[in-house]
Amino acid sequence: MARKWYVIRTYSGHENKVKTNIEKQIMSRGLTDRITQVSIPTIKVAEMKNGKKRVVEKKFMPGYILAEMDMDDERNYMIQRLPSVAGFVGSPEPEPLSDDEVRNLLHGEAPAESEDEEAAPSHAHILFQVGERVKIVDGPFANFTGTVDEIMPDKGRLRVKVEIFGQATPVELDYLQVASNVG
């Protein structure tokens, strides 16, 4: 039977615990050839904390982990009876993911060897559109609203036109300094 990717439902916040428990079972039962990978879907995001920009890894599917495995009744039962596991996605039998779904879910994961903190993701540029009204949430122009004039995905910045003293003034801001969905 060929290995396929399956989604395991866990209690939210228990993903790391479940992953560790599965890996312990793999080692103790000698299943390294049957369950080859266990993964928590994460994505690198930039956030502002204490006025400093930093890149952190966040779970983008809380309550779910992925496992590449040869599924059979024994492994199904072994995983489902672990603490904090709610079961597999699929009813009544676990449903494997399609190749496209696997690519999409694992695409957001950070490579294990990448430790570069400055490699901020440029996914945020799709959150904004030219002409969109935004609110500035950080920096000297905090609480001002403006209109996105230009998006610079390579820099992770936006040029926003803010009305100051009755005149539209372009201001260059980091993605993190701006909130969208402003009326």
Residue, then its C-alpha position, 0 to 999 in steps of 0.5 A: m500500500a502506498r503512503k498517503w497524507y492524512v489529517i489528524r484532528t487534535y484538541s486545539g493547542h495539543e498539536n505538539k503533544v500529539k506529534t510527540n506522542i505519534e513520534k514516540q509510538i513510531m520509534s517504540r513500535g519500529l514503524t519508521d517505514r510505515i509512518t514517514q512524516v508527522s507535520i504541524p502546518t505552520i507559516k512564517v508571519a511578521e509581527m510587531k512587538n515592542g516597536k520591533k518587527r520579528v518573524v514568528e512561526k504560527k500554526f495556520m490550522p490549529g487543531y490539525i496535524l498531518a501524517e504521511m503513512d501507510m494506513d491500516d486498521e492497526r495504525n488507525y487504532m494506534i493514533q486514534r487512541l492517543p491522548s488529545v486525538a479526536g480522530f482522522v478527517g474523513s467519515p467513517e474511514p480516514e480520507p487521504l489528501s490529494d496531491d494538490e491539497v498536500r502541496n497547498l498545506l505544506h507550501g506554507e511550512a518553513p524549511a527546517e534548515s531556514e533560520d534566517e529571521e529577516a526572511a519575512p514572508s511576502h504573502a501579505h501583499i495580497l491582503f491589500q489592493v491599490g485604492e483600498r482604504v486602510k487605517i494606520v495602526d502603528g508609528p507616527f501616523a497611528n489612527f490616520t486613515g488613507t488610501v493605498d497608492e502603491i504596493m511594494p511586495d519586495k520590501g514588504r511596504l505600502r505607500v499610503k496617501v494620508e490627508i494631512f492639513g487638507q492635503a494628500t501626503p504619501v507615506e511609506l509604511d510597513y505591512l504591519q503598520v496598516a489594517s485593512n477593511v476600513g469603512 
